[in-house]
Amino acid sequence: MEFVKRYFVRHRNLWSSEFKNPKALYESASESAMRLADICGAEIFRQNYTRKNGRLALLYADFTLYLVLSFWCITVLWGQLLDVMFCVVMIGGAVQAFAKIHSYTNPTIHELQMCNLENFQNVRKYDEFEEAMWNAATFCKFAVIFYAIFAKIMIGLIVAYSIVSSLVGEHYVLPFGYFFPWIDRDTLAGYLINFAYQSTLLVYGYCGLQASDLVFIFFIIHAIARLEIIIVYLKKLDLLTQSPELERNGSVINELLDDIIEKHIQHTGNLSDLDDVLQNGIYVNFGSLVAQTVFSCYILVTADEIWYTGSAVAFGSALQLFSACLMGTLLSSKNDQLIREIYDISWNNLPIEAQKSLQLLLHSAQQPMVLSDGFNAVDLFYFVTIYKQIYSFVAMLLNFN
């Protein structure tokens, strides 16, 4: 962990010399995500964005055709377990895509991004504030780099598997389960036509999954940063309460406490808006990922040969579930730190009115706003529960078989 910390600090220092302030670094990370989203017609962070654009319409048309072909291929391939399950897994991917498009092109996402940019205003000129925002922007930049590397590796492996298997095997192997049923995929021309069409899914998957997951991570990192800023303010408040000039600091204490309350209200409001926008999408997304993982694991266990694409699907699904749940846990941990910081303040040195305000803040922090899928909070405990359910579903299918 010490190596990771040193690596993080070194890059933060490098970027702090490259960018004039943390806001510029965050805008750079956001622009990287929006360049990916632009291909899908979902560049929601940009001014004057509208869902009524040709690229998004083309994306909807492509995924609709992709769904139709997947269902059609199931009827054509019925009786061939591996091929049918592969089509079912791909249907789950299309459902997940529609859910993400609907959630991450909501106008509220743009409004929340504007709030994120406003958070960089260091009104009180605290050095700790500046450090917290540099850390947040650096995390966002690292997320962009990590997802780009991971996505390139996954896409490269899928394409390499398809091409190499087709060259050395007895038949042509497509990256995904669906194809044009009226075109013979076992001929070179048919393989190339189907491969060319499936390449559009690779492009959309590479760009869309990265962009949506990065937007989610950006917002959670900013929520954590807002809590960190409140903690910084609380520490400053505690120093003021222990000052020998406490009586003369009364107005300063009240102003600082008002800022703390205001920032926490803004934090809970933004998180509530984010939950309203993403809740249904998270539910559908998690359900699709669970279904894809269950069917992929079932085929991996029962098939005579190794299904490399299914392994990639299962691993990618696990990463998406884990990253979302990890971010939820980090947010909860930071809120727990906020509660401890409130308790550590010298309450007895504060005026009665200030104590009442602090008590309201404590009560609000003890009932935090969390992201959920409508039924459960998104955290690592939920991640473990999900994989227990996946194990049960796979075992049930094996017993049924």
Secondary structure as GFF3:
##gff-version 3
##sequence-region A 1 401
A	DSSP	alpha_helix	2	18	.	.	.	ID=ss1
A	DSSP	alpha_helix	22	40	.	.	.	ID=ss2
A	DSSP	alpha_helix	54	77	.	.	.	ID=ss3
A	DSSP	alpha_helix	81	104	.	.	.	ID=ss4
A	DSSP	alpha_helix	107	118	.	.	.	ID=ss5
A	DSSP	alpha_helix	127	168	.	.	.	ID=ss6
A	DSSP	alpha_helix	188	241	.	.	.	ID=ss7
A	DSSP	alpha_helix	250	302	.	.	.	ID=ss8
A	DSSP	alpha_helix	308	344	.	.	.	ID=ss9
A	DSSP	three_ten_helix	347	349	.	.	.	ID=ss10
A	DSSP	alpha_helix	352	366	.	.	.	ID=ss11
A	DSSP	alpha_helix	380	400	.	.	.	ID=ss12
###
